[in-house]
């Protein structure tokens, strides 16, 4: 158990940074990393680039 809340926050931030670098998506159209995951029409997973508007699944 961490001795302080700062230790816990540091641990969580470290895990988030590690996870973010290994699962980063980029837009196939413009190369931007500003990608949102959305539900598709049939419940599948799709992605949309918030920089250029391109969408794909």
N, C-alpha and C positions, 0 to 999 in steps of 0.2 A: 504494500500500500504506500502511495507517495506521501512524503512528509508535508507537502504543501500543495495548494491548488496550482501554483506555478509549475511545479514538477509534472502534474497531471496534464496541464495544458501543453507543456513542451512535448510530452510523450505523444499526445494526440496530434499535434501539428507535425511532428516528425513522421508519424504513420500516414497522415494525409498527403504530405509531400512525396513520400515514397510511392504511395498508391497512385497519385496524380501523374507522376512521370512515367509509370509503366503502362497506363491505360489512356494516355492522351490521344484524342482524335483530332484530325485536321480535315478541313474541307477539301474534297478532291477537285473542286472547281477553282477556289482562290487560295487555298493553303492556310487559311486562318484557323487558329485553335479555338475560336469562339463558336463551339458546336453545342447544341442542345439536343438531348434525347427526348423523343416524343412518342406517343402511342400512334401506331398506324391505323388505317381504316379497319382492318380485320383483327385488331388487337396485337399486331406484331410491333416490333421496335423499329422506329425510323429516326433519322437524324436531320436536323436543319441547321444551317450555318446562319448565325445571327449577324454576320458581317455582310454577306452577299445575298442571302435568301435561298441558296441552293438547298434542295432536300434530296435525301437518298435513304435507302434501307439496306 
